[in-house]
């Protein structure tokens, strides 16, 4: 750095005396802009002129300005400690700043250089004060399944593991950051840190040495979205949410498993295609996610999203299910048994707008449990919940020309739904329409819901049913007038 003095009353100062001709001399202040530093891009940098001084003890003012390098916004430039946010960069750059310190008559300047390096994402896990030797295990899994190299520590009373990667080399997709602590019966203090683009997280805790924690980040166009943070309870605002950048996104997550359990999330589009799912596997906590990118064309029809927890009925976990489909969102948190029973959600997309036709996370009388869109000229949905054992349901509509319309079959399960409908714009031909509902499960019972609509006619049922049951409704259309002819429902 360099320093220069100046004044507007030069010649009054003498180096060996505080007076000149009996008149007190005002000495120039000494500017100190601090030492040169190297920092990572995207970091907040605070300059420090606090070591500046005035030989006479006069009060001084500070003024900072940037003299070279890519321009940054310098905040609080008239204080001893201004700050700026270092830019992201693909190569090293040098920013130079000049500090001017003045006592009102005389001044001094000093320069400081800040070298900005390409920003790096960092993940670190540390432990200390262990009751005996324990082993921390940090892993960073990339979207392609490869792992980032980790600086290992091994079994010890205290240790630390870390992994880093230049942000410019981080691919879009899911990044899984996992930290575990092994050492049955032992305890330790732990700290976990994530510095990932604009996302930062830090936590400290005293834990038992059987620890498994997962944090999942989705990077899209260089922007990080926190999907899951297993260090926090599911009710916490920073525990993770769908990114909001995809056309349809669903999450299934579990925490606090009574033992290792396995969640399974599945999504099926109207054409019957199963969407890719990011899977985690057996653990006391985990996360699964399926999505349809915004860039892909979306077709109208029924989207099926199922979640189940496996591990045996004597095991359980706190589960969060989260779905975001355009402006439609649903989130629930509850403890469920790991009994491998699917909990289902069905969404009918009509003219680009999603409608929940079945939500197995809710009871039939709860808001959001499911309803017809009201946008199709003909539609019907039949479902059951809380079955005493696995059962099966069929929903069909027979048109005046004898053609049958139905959705793909749901199959035998503890809860299920089926839908049948005509696309918007379809013309209702004159003649008789038959709405058929069939429930199969000899000796079993379930809570059943059924809704049907044809033009301005509609029907709805909600109640307990048992055994093998078939119900039919005949409706006639003549000149646009809809008339119910027969109905076997109670």
C-alpha positions in Angstrom: 0.0 0.0 0.0 1.0 3.6 -0.4 0.4 6.7 1.8 0.5 10.4 1.1 -0.1 13.4 3.3 -1.5 16.8 2.3 -2.9 20.0 3.8 -4.2 23.4 2.9 -1.8 25.2 5.3 1.6 23.7 4.3 4.7 24.9 6.0 3.2 25.1 9.5 4.3 21.6 10.5 7.7 20.9 11.9 8.9 17.4 12.6 10.6 18.0 15.9 8.2 20.4 17.6 4.5 20.8 18.2 4.8 24.6 17.7 6.2 27.0 15.0 7.0 30.5 16.2 4.9 29.9 19.3 1.9 28.7 17.3 0.6 25.2 17.7 1.2 23.0 14.7 -1.6 20.7 13.3 0.0 17.3 12.3 -1.5 15.3 9.5 -3.5 12.2 10.4 -2.1 8.8 9.5 -4.4 6.8 7.1 -4.4 3.0 7.4 -6.6 1.1 5.0 -5.7 -2.3 6.4 -3.8 -5.1 4.8 -4.3 -6.5 1.3 -6.5 -9.6 1.3 -7.7 -12.5 -0.9 -11.4 -13.5 -0.7 -13.8 -15.6 -2.6 -16.4 -14.2 -5.0 -20.0 -13.6 -3.7 -18.6 -12.9 -0.2 -19.4 -9.7 1.7 -16.2 -7.8 2.3 -15.7 -5.2 5.0 -12.8 -2.8 4.6 -11.2 -1.5 7.8 -9.6 1.9 8.3 -9.9 1.6 12.1 -6.2 1.6 12.6 -5.9 5.1 11.2 -4.9 7.8 13.8 -4.2 11.4 14.4 -1.1 12.4 16.3 -2.9 15.4 17.8 -5.9 13.3 18.9 -8.1 15.3 16.6 -11.4 13.8 15.4 -11.1 12.6 11.8 -13.4 11.8 8.9 -13.2 8.9 6.5 -13.8 8.8 2.8 -13.3 5.7 0.6 -13.4 5.3 -3.2 -12.6 2.5 -5.6 -9.6 3.3 -7.8 -9.3 0.1 -10.0 -10.9 -3.2 -10.9 -14.5 -4.0 -11.9 -16.9 -1.5 -10.3 -18.6 -2.6 -7.1 -21.1 -0.7 -4.9 -19.3 0.5 -1.8 -21.7 1.1 1.1 -21.0 3.3 4.2 -18.1 4.9 2.3 -17.9 7.7 4.8 -17.2 5.4 7.8 -14.1 3.6 9.0 -15.6 0.2 7.9 -17.4 0.3 4.5 -18.5 -2.9 2.8 -19.3 -4.3 -0.6 -20.4 -7.7 -2.1 -17.6 -9.2 -4.1 -18.7 -10.1 -7.6 -18.8 -13.7 -8.9 -15.9 -14.2 -11.3 -14.4 -17.0 -13.4 -10.8 -15.7 -12.8 -8.9 -13.8 -10.2 -9.5 -10.0 -10.2 -8.0 -7.2 -8.1 -10.1 -4.4 -6.6 -8.2 -1.4 -5.2 -9.6 1.1 -2.8 -8.3 4.4 -1.5 -8.9 5.7 2.0 -8.7 9.4 2.8 -8.5 10.4 6.4 -8.9 14.1 7.3 -8.9 16.2 10.4 -10.5 19.1 8.6 -7.2 20.8 7.7 -4.8 18.1 6.8 -5.3 14.7 5.3 -3.6 11.4 4.5 -4.4 8.6 2.0 -3.7 4.9 1.9 -4.5 2.1 -0.6 -5.7 -1.5 -0.1 -6.0 -4.2 -2.7 -8.6 -7.0 -2.5 -8.0 -10.0 -4.7 -11.3 -11.8 -5.6 -11.0 -15.5 -6.6 -13.7 -17.6 -8.3 -16.4 -18.4 -5.7 -16.4 -21.9 -4.2 -19.2 -23.8 -2.6 -18.2 -25.3 0.7 -19.6 -28.1 2.9 -18.1 -28.9 6.3 -18.9 -31.1 9.2 -17.0 -31.1 12.5 -17.2 -32.7 15.9 -15.5 -32.2 19.3 -15.7 -33.0 23.0 -16.6 -36.5 22.2 -17.2 -38.9 25.1 -14.9 -41.4 23.2 -13.6 -41.7 19.7 -16.3 -41.2 17.0 -16.1 -40.9 13.3 -17.7 -38.2 11.1 -18.6 -39.0 7.5 -19.3 -36.2 5.1 -20.5 -36.8 1.5 -21.5 -34.5 -1.3 -23.2 -36.3 -4.2 -23.5 -34.5 -7.5 -26.4 -34.7 -10.0 -24.6 -37.4 -12.0 -24.2 -39.5 -8.9 -20.4 -38.8 -8.6 -19.0 -37.7 -5.2 -17.0 -34.6 -4.5 -13.6 -35.3 -2.9 -13.8 -34.9 0.9 -11.0 -34.1 3.2 -11.3 -37.0 5.7 -10.5 -37.0 9.4 -11.3 -40.5 10.8 -12.0 -41.7 14.3 -11.1 -39.2 17.0 -12.3 -37.2 19.9 -12.5 -34.2 17.6 -12.3 -33.9 13.9 -13.5 -32.1 10.8 -14.3 -33.1 7.2 -14.9 -30.7 4.3 -15.5 -30.6 0.6 -15.5 -27.7 -1.8 -16.0 -27.0 -5.5 -15.7 -23.9 -7.7 -19.2 -22.6 -8.3 -18.6 -22.2 -12.0 -18.1 -26.0 -12.2 -21.3 -26.9 -10.3 -23.8 -28.4 -12.7 -27.6 -27.9 -12.5 -29.5 -30.6 -10.7 -29.8 -32.1 -7.3 -26.9 -32.0 -4.9 -27.2 -34.2 -1.8 -25.1 -33.1 1.3 -25.0 -35.8 4.0 -23.2 -35.9 7.3 -23.3 -38.8 9.7 -21.6 -39.5 13.0 -20.7 -43.1 14.0 -19.9 -44.3 17.5 -22.7 -46.2 19.3 -23.3 -45.1 22.8 -21.1 -42.0 22.5 -21.9 -38.3 22.4 -20.2 -35.2 20.8 -20.7 -31.6 19.9 -21.2 -31.2 16.1 -21.2 -28.3 13.7 -22.4 -28.3 10.1 -21.8 -25.6 7.6 -23.0 -25.0 4.0 -22.0 -22.1 1.8 -23.6 -22.8 -1.5 -24.0 -19.9 -4.0 -26.4 -17.6 -2.2 -27.5 -20.2 0.3 -25.8 -20.4 3.7 -26.6 -22.7 6.7 -24.9 -23.2 10.0 -25.9 -25.3 13.0 -24.3 -26.5 16.2 -25.7 -29.2 18.4 -24.8 -31.8 21.0 -25.8 -35.2 19.7 -25.6 -38.9 20.2 -23.1 -40.6 17.8 -25.7 -42.4 15.8 -26.5 -39.4 13.5 -27.7 -39.2 9.9 -28.5 -35.8 8.5 -29.3 -34.9 4.9 -29.5 -31.5 3.1 -30.7 -31.4 -0.6 -30.2 -28.5 -2.9 -31.5 -28.2 -6.5 -29.4 -25.9 -8.7 -31.2 -24.4 -11.7 -29.4 -21.9 -13.9 -26.8 -21.3 -11.2 -29.5 -20.5 -8.5 -29.7 -22.8 -5.5 -33.1 -24.0 -4.2 -33.3 -25.7 -0.8 -35.5 -28.8 -1.2 -34.8 -30.5 2.1 -33.0 -29.8 5.3 -33.0 -32.7 7.7 -31.3 -30.7 10.4 -34.5 -28.8 11.0 -38.0 -30.0 11.8 -40.5 -30.2 8.9 -42.5 -27.3 10.4 -39.5 -24.9 10.2 -39.7 -22.3 7.5 -36.2 -23.2 6.3 -36.8 -27.0 6.2 -37.2 -27.1 2.5 -39.9 -26.5 -0.2 -40.4 -27.1 -3.9 -38.3 -24.8 -6.0 -41.2 -23.3 -7.9 -39.3 -23.3 -11.2 -40.9 -26.5 -12.5 -44.3 -27.1 -14.0 -45.1 -29.8 -11.5 -43.0 -30.8 -8.4 -43.7 -33.2 -5.6 -41.7 -34.0 -2.5 -41.9 -36.9 0.0 -39.6 -36.6 3.0 -39.2 -38.3 6.3 -37.5 -37.5 9.6 -37.0 -39.1 13.0 -37.5 -42.7 11.9 -37.9 -45.1 14.8 -35.5 -47.2 12.7 -34.3 -47.2 9.1 -37.3 -46.8 6.8 -37.7 -46.2 3.0 -39.9 -43.6 1.4 -41.1 -44.0 -2.2 -42.6 -41.3 -4.3 -44.1 -41.9 -7.7 -45.6 -39.6 -10.3 -47.5 -40.7 -13.4 -48.6 -38.5 -16.2 -51.9 -38.8 -18.2 -50.3 -40.9 -20.9 -49.3 -43.5 -18.2 -45.6 -42.5 -18.2 -43.8 -42.7 -14.8 -41.7 -39.7 -14.2 -38.1 -39.9 -13.0 -37.7 -39.7 -9.2 -34.7 -38.7 -7.2 -34.4 -41.6 -4.7 -32.5 -41.7 -1.4 -33.0 -45.2 0.1 -33.2 -46.6 3.6 -32.4 -44.3 6.5 -33.9 -42.7 9.6 -34.4 -39.6 7.4 -34.6 -39.2 3.7 -36.1 -37.4 0.8 -37.6 -38.2 -2.6 -38.7 -35.9 -5.4 -40.3 -36.0 -8.8 -40.9 -33.2 -11.2 -41.8 -32.1 -14.7 -39.6 -29.3 -16.1 -41.3 -26.1 -17.1 -39.7 -26.4 -20.6 -41.6 -29.7 -21.3 -45.1 -29.5 -22.8 -47.9 -30.4 -20.3 -50.9 -32.3 -21.5 -54.4 -32.1 -19.9 -55.6 -35.2 -18.0 -55.1 -36.8 -14.6 -51.7 -36.7 -12.9 -51.2 -39.3 -10.2 -48.8 -38.7 -7.3 -48.3 -41.5 -4.7 -46.1 -41.8 -1.6 -45.5 -44.7 0.7 -43.3 -45.5 3.7 -41.8 -49.0 4.0 -40.1 -50.6 6.9 -42.6 -52.8 8.7 -45.7 -51.7 10.6 -43.8 -51.4 13.9 -41.6 -48.6 12.5 -42.8 -45.0 11.8 -41.4 -41.6 10.9 -42.5 -38.0 10.6 -43.4 -37.4 7.0 -43.8 -34.2 4.9 -45.6 -34.4 1.6 -45.3 -31.3 -0.6 -46.8 -30.6 -4.0 -46.7 -27.6 -6.2 -48.6 -27.6 -9.5 -48.8 -24.2 -11.0 -50.9 -22.1 -8.6 -52.1 -25.3 -6.8 -50.1 -26.2 -3.7 -50.6 -28.7 -0.9 -48.3 -29.5 2.1 -48.9 -31.8 5.0 -46.8 -33.1 7.9 -47.7 -36.1 10.1 -46.3 -39.2 11.7 -47.2 -42.3 9.8 -46.5 -46.0 10.1 -44.0 -47.6 7.7 -46.7 -50.1 6.5 -46.0 -49.7 2.8 -49.5 -48.3 2.1 -49.7 -45.8 -0.7 -51.2 -42.4 0.0 -52.5 -40.9 -3.2 -53.2 -37.6 -4.8 -54.9 -37.2 -8.2 -54.9 -33.9 -10.1 -57.0 -33.3 -13.2 -55.4 -30.7 -15.5 -58.1 -29.0 -17.6 -57.3 -26.3 -20.1 -54.0 -25.8 -18.3 -55.6 -25.4 -14.8 -55.0 -28.2 -12.2 -57.9 -29.4 -10.0 -57.5 -31.9 -7.1 -60.0 -34.7 -7.7 -58.6 -36.9 -4.9 -56.4 -36.3 -1.9 -55.8 -39.4 0.2 -53.9 -37.3 2.8 -57.3 -35.8 3.8 -60.6 -37.3 5.0 -63.5 -37.0 2.5 -65.2 -34.2 4.5 -62.0 -32.0 4.7 -61.5 -29.0 2.4 -59.3 -30.0 -0.5 -60.1 -33.7 -0.3 -61.2 -33.7 -3.9 -63.8 -32.4 -6.3 -64.6 -32.4 -10.0 -63.3 -29.5 -12.0 -66.7 -28.5 -13.3 -64.9 -27.6 -16.6 -65.6 -30.8 -18.5 -68.9 -31.5 -20.2 -68.9 -35.0 -18.5 -66.8 -36.2 -15.6 -67.0 -38.7 -12.8 -64.7 -39.8 -9.9 -65.1 -42.6 -7.5 -62.8 -43.3 -4.5 -62.4 -45.1 -1.2 -60.3 -44.4 1.9 -59.7 -46.2 5.2 -60.3 -49.7 3.8 -60.3 -52.6 6.3 -58.1 -54.4 3.8 -57.1 -54.0 0.2 -60.1 -53.3 -2.1 -60.6 -52.3 -5.8 -62.8 -49.7 -7.5 -63.9 -49.2 -11.1 -65.4 -46.0 -12.5 -66.9 -46.1 -16.1 -69.2 -44.1 -18.2 -71.1 -45.7 -21.2 -71.9 -43.3 -23.9 -75.1 -43.4 -26.1 -73.1 -45.1 -28.9 -72.1 -47.9 -26.5 -68.5 -46.7 -26.1 -66.9 -46.9 -22.6 -64.7 -44.2 -21.2 -62.6 -44.7 -18.1 -59.1 -43.9 -16.8 -56.2 -46.3 -16.2 -57.1 -48.7 -13.4 -55.8 -48.0 -9.9 -55.8 -51.6 -8.8 -56.2 -53.2 -5.4 -55.0 -51.0 -2.5 -55.9 -49.5 0.9 -57.1 -46.4 -0.8 -57.8 -45.7 -4.5 -59.6 -43.5 -7.0 -60.6 -43.7 -10.6 -61.7 -40.9 -13.0 -63.6 -40.8 -16.3 -64.3 -37.7 -18.3 -64.7 -36.1 -21.7 -62.3 -33.3 -22.9 -63.5 -29.7 -22.9 -65.2 -28.9 -26.2 -66.7 -32.4 -26.6 -70.3 -32.3 -27.8 -72.8 -34.2 -25.8 -74.7 -36.4 -28.2 -78.4 -37.0 -27.5 -79.2 -40.3 -25.9 -78.7 -42.3 -22.7 -75.6 -42.2 -20.6 -74.8 -44.7 -17.9 -72.5 -43.9 -14.9 -71.2 -47.1 -13.4 -69.4 -47.5 -10.1 -68.1 -50.9 -8.8 -66.4 -51.6 -5.5 -64.8 -55.0 -5.0 -63.6 -56.5 -1.7 -65.7 -59.3 -0.2 -66.0 -59.0 3.5 -64.2 -55.6 3.6 -65.5 -52.1 4.0 -64.3 -48.5 3.3 -65.3 -44.9 3.2 -66.5 -44.2 -0.3 -67.0 -41.0 -2.3 -68.5 -40.7 -5.7 -69.2 -37.6 -7.8 -70.6 -37.4 -11.3 -71.6 -34.5 -13.6 -73.2 -34.2 -17.0 -74.0 -30.7 -18.3 -76.0 -29.0 -15.5 -76.8 -32.4 -13.8 -74.7 -33.6 -10.9 -74.7 -36.3 -8.2 -72.6 -36.9 -5.1 -72.3 -39.7 -2.5 -70.2 -39.9 0.7 -70.6 -42.8 3.1 -69.4 -46.2 4.3 -69.8 -49.2 1.9 -68.9 -52.9 2.3 -68.5 -56.0 0.2 -68.9 -56.2 -3.5 -71.2 -53.4 -4.7 -72.2 -52.0 -8.1 -74.2 -48.8 -8.6 -75.5 -47.3 -11.8 -77.1 -44.0 -12.8 -78.8 -43.5 -16.1 -79.1 -40.0 -17.5 -80.7 -38.9 -20.8 -79.7 -36.0 -22.9 -82.2 -34.6 -25.4 -81.7 -31.3 -27.2 -79.3 -30.1 -24.5 -81.7 -31.0 -21.7 -80.3 -33.5 -19.1 -82.7 -35.7 -17.2 -81.9 -38.4 -14.6 -83.8 -41.6 -15.5 -82.6 -44.2 -12.9 -80.3 -44.2 -9.9 -79.4 -47.2 -7.7 -77.3 -45.3 -5.2 -78.8 -45.1 -1.7 
